[in-house]
Amino acid sequence: MNFFTGFLRTIILLGTVQGFIVSCMLFFSKKNRQSNILLGLIILLMSLACFNLYADYSNWFGSDILRFIGQLVPLVIIMPLGPLIYFYIQSSLDANFKFTKKQRHHFYPVIIDVVPQLVVIIYIIGLLTNTIRNNPKPWGNFIDTYNVYADIPRWISVTTYLWLSSKYLSAFRKKYNGSLNGLTNNFKWTLQLVRVFFGFQILWLLYLVPYVIPRYTNVMLDTFDWYPLYIPLVVMIYWLGIKGYIITQQPSTKKISVSVSLTAEAIKETISLLNTAMEKDRVYLNPNCSLSVLSEHINVSQKTISAVLNQHLHKSFNEFINEYRVQAFKEKIQKPEMEHFTIAGVAFECGFNSQATFQRTFKQITGLSPSEFRDTVTQTH
């Protein structure tokens, strides 16, 4: 081992130690408990992967006992990383976000990470019950091959959840029309996080493509080893640990509205104009209706509209608009001429431009899914 190789391995070791320390700090922090735990798990999974590599380099699993333990305890656990990032971003921006049992299915694919350990367990049980011959070579060959191709679903999973996270951030910014609801620092931080991980995914893909081609697998390892991926991973551990910890020590995220002083007359007039715009002009039927569009329509500043909605009607702009759209859907779906229309078709006629948004919004407001509501109407008539 030359000096340069030793230097790179030391960096990986230091990153591992840094990750373990920060993870513990986040787990035991009393502020922003949910966000801290999710971020701590993200850093911990990255640190475990680095620990596994350094332990392999240092032959820490050289003894029979440690080698046996190493084969039974999964250290490279990547499949939960994407969901953890996705939920961490939501918890950082939404004080009402709670991880529930419904979200557990996002973590079921972790089975992909533990297949090698399951194979070892099956082999051991087979030996003890005399149902499998004592020939570990084919089992070992399977595990080695599996470990190469398991990186494909891992890469796809992380990339998919980063894409979902990016969509969530875009929707969040659109929801508050650029004001970010007083969460500018958290938004910028989570946006940076997604971009950094996307950058790592590109780097991983450049390494992964030749790595999964059998004739180039050993060439990649012999030429570059794992340093092109793990050195950037260590940098990310330091960055997440330091900046992420600082961010999570800030006061808990909460909805913050910019206080705007309005006279009672101005408030009354604005509410009247809003009601006219909705009930008479039905501007909510415009799928591109935004705060700026509504502001121009009633000739009232966006700031005033936001203040009236947030401080006096206690609704966000999207909640205000979508309540009218949902009501329009409920009325329209009961008409006989709508029997042959699809639910999505009726929703689009009521101003929604996304079926997923409609389904989620309708359920939140009515407590029923659109199809359940339609069935109820059909039975009533």
N, C-alpha and C positions, 0 to 999 in steps of 0.2 A: 504494500500500500504506500503510494507516494504522498508527499505533503499536501498536494491539492485535493486528493481524494479524502485524506484525513480531515482536511478543513471542511469539505462539504458535509462529511458525516457528523462533524461536530456541530455544524449549523442545524442539521436535522435533529440532533439530540437536544440542543438548546430550545428549538421550537417545540419539541415534545414536552419538555419540562415547563416551558412558558404556558403551553396550552392546558396542561394539567392544573397548574396553579390558578390560572384565570378561571377555568371551569369551576373549580371549588369555590372561588370568591363569588362567582355569579350564583351558584347553587345556594350559598348561605346568605346572600344579600337579602335584606328585608324590603328593599324598594323594588317596585315593578316585578313582583315575584314571577309572574307568568312569562314575561318577556325575558327575564334573566335566565330562567330555567331553559327556555328554548334556545337562547343564544349559547348558554353553557353546553348544551347537548351538541350543538353544531360544532363548537370548538373541540369538544371532547372526542367526537368521531374523527375529526381531522387529525387530532393528536394521537389517537390510537393507531391510525394508519402509519403515521410517522414512527411511532414506537415500534410497530411491527417490522418496519424496514430496518431501523437501526439495530434492533435485536437480532435480525437476520444477519446483518453485516458483521455484528460483533460476536456471532455464534453463541448468543445467550441461551439458545435452545439446544445446545450441544449435548447435554446430558440426556439420558433416556427419560428421566422423570419430567424434565422441563419440555422435552420434545413432545412427550405424551400430552402434557397440559396444553402446549401450544396448538396441538392438533384438535383439541376439544373446545378450546375457547376462541371464538371468532374475534379477531382484532380489526379486520378490514370490513367495516360495516358502512356501506355507502348508500344503500337504498332509502334509508330514512332521511338522508340529508336534504333532499329536495322538499319533502313535506315540511320539515322543520324550518327551512328558510321561508317557505310560503306562509306558515302559521306565525312565525316570528314577525314577519312584516305586518301581518294583520294585527297582532297584539301590540305592536309598536305604534300603530296609528288609530286603533279603535279601542277605547277604554272599556267597551262593552263586550269585546271578544272573549269568548271562553272556549277552551278546548273541551269537547264533549265526546261521548261514546260514538256518536255518529261519524266522527272524523278518524276513528281508529282504522278504518279500512285503508286509509292512505298508507299505513305502515305494514300492511300484510305482505307486500313484496319483499320484506326483509328476509323472507325464506330464501331468496336468491343468494343472499350473503352467507347463509349458514349451511348450504348444501354440502360443502366439503366436510364440515363437522358431522353432519348427519350420515354421510358416507362412512366416516371413521367409526361412528357409533354402531352402524349396521354391521360393519366388518367385525368389530369387537364382539358384538352379540353373536354373530355367526360363528366365530371361533369358539366362544364359550359354550355354545349349544351344538357344536360339531355339525353345523349345517353349511359352513363355508370352509373351503380348504385354506390352509395356511400359506397363502401366496399373495403377499401385499402388492406385488408389482403392478398388475392390471388396475388395481384400485388406486394406487399412487399415480399411474399414468392418466387415469380418468380425472383425478383431482387437478393435476397439473394442466390438463387441457381445458377443464372447466374454468379454472381460474383465469385463463386467457380470455375466453369468450364471455365470461360473466361481466366483463367491463362494458360490453355493448349495452345490455339493459340498464346498467348503472348510469352510463353516460346519457342514455335516452331519458331516464327518470329525472335526473338532476336538471337536464335541459328543459324538459317539459314543465317542471315546477317553476323554473326561472321564468319561463314564458308566461305562466299563469300569474306569477308575482308581478311581472311587468304589466300585464293587463289590469291587475288589481290596482297598481299605482296609478295607471292612466285613468281608471275609473274614479279613483279617489280624488285626483286633481280636478277632474271634470265635475265631480259632484259638488265641490266647494268653489268651483269657478275661479281657480287660481289663488284664493285666499288661504287654502290649505288648513282652514279651521284652527289656526293658531299652532299648527304642528309642523312648521316649516323645517326646523332642525331635524326632527324625526323623519320627515319625508325625504329630505336631502340625503340623510344617512342611509335609509333603506334603498333609495335609488342608487346610491354609490355601491351599496352591497350587491345589488343585482347586477350592475354593470361589471364589477370586479369578478364575480362568479361567472358571468358570461364570457369574460376574457379568458378565464381559466378553462372553461369548456372548449373554447376554440383551440387553446394550447393542447388540451387533452385529446381532442379529435385529431390533431396533426400527428400526435404520437400514437393514437389508437389504431388508425387506419392501417399503417404498415405492421403494427404489433400483432393484429389479429390475422394477418396473412401468414400461414405457416412457414413459408420459405424466408420470411423476414423477421419472425419473432425473435429468434436468437441473435440475429444481426442487430436489431434494435437494442437488446439488452447488453450485448457485448460491446457495442459502440457507445451507447449513451447511458446504459444502466437506467435507473429510475430518477436520476437527478433532474432532468428537464421538467419533471412534474412535481417532485417533492420539494425542491428548493422554492419554487413559487408558492407551494402549499404552506411552507413554513412562514414565508413573508405574510401570507394571508392570515395565519394564526396570530402573528404579532399584531397585525393591523386590526383584526377583529377583537383581539383581546384588549388592546389599549383603547382604541376609539370606541369600540362597542361598550366597554365597561363604563367609560365616561358618559356616553349617551344614556345608558340604562340607569345611571345614578341620578339623573334629572328627575324632577317631580313626575308623578304618574301622569300618563296622557289623559287628557280630559278635553271635552269640547269647550273651546274658547271662542266667544263671539266678540267682535269688535264693537264696543259700545258706541252707539251713535245717539246724540241727543236730538230728540224730535218733539215737536209740540203735539199736544193731543189732537189738534186740528189736522196736522200733517199726517199723523198716524191714521186717523179716521178716513181722510181723503185717499190715502194710499191703499188702504184695505178695500175701500169702495171701488177704486180703479182696478184692483186685482180681481175682485169678484166679477166685475163687468167683463174684464178680459177673459175670464174663465167661463162664466155662465152665459154670456151673450155672444162674445166674439169667438169663444171656444178655441183659443190659441193653443191649448194643450194638444189639439189634434195634429198640430205641426210636429212631426217627429224630430225636427231640428230646433225645436223651441229651447232656448237657453236663457240665462239671466240677461244677457245683452239684448236678445231678441225681445224679451218681455219688457225690458227697460225702454227700448225704442218704441214699442207698441203703445205703452201708457204714458210715455214721456216723463218718467220718473227715474232718478239715478239708480244705478245698480246698488250702490251703498245703502240708499234709503230702503230699497226693496228688501235687501238682505237683512237690514236691521229690523224691519217690521216683521218679516217672516221668523227670524231667529228669536227676537226679544219679546214679541207680542203674540205671534201665532204659534211660537215654539215648534217650528218646522224648518227643515232645510228646503232649499228651492226644489230639489228633486222630489222630496216627500210631498210638497204642496202640489206640484204638477201631476205626479203619479196618482194621487188620490182621486183627482178628476178623471184621469184616464181609466182607472179601475172602475169607477162608478159608471163611466160611459160603457165600458165593456159589460158590466152587469145588466145594464138596461138593454144594450144591443143584443146580447146573447139570448134574451127572452123573446125576441121578436120572431114570429113564425118564418119570415123570409130569410132568417139567418140559420135555419136548420141545416142547410147544406153547406154552410161555410165551416172551415176548420177553425179551431180555437186560435191558432196563430194568425189566420186571416182576419178574424174579428179584432184581435189585439192590435194588429198593424193599422187597422182602420181607426182605432181609438188613440193613435199617437205613439204607440210603442214601436221602436225600431230594432228591438232585440228580443227574441223569444225567451232567452234565458233570463233577461232582466224582468220581463213580464211575469214569468212563472214565479220568480223569487219575490217580486213586489206584491203580486196578488196574494200569495201565501202569507206574507207578512201583514198585510192589511186585513184580510178576511179570515185568516186561519184555515182556509181551504185551498186546495189546488184548483186551477181553472176547470179541470175535467170533473172534479168532485162537485164544484158549484154548478156546472152544466147538468150533471146527473140529477142534482137536487131540484133544479128548475124543471127538468123533464118529468120527474116523478110528481111534482106539484101540479103540473098542467095535465 
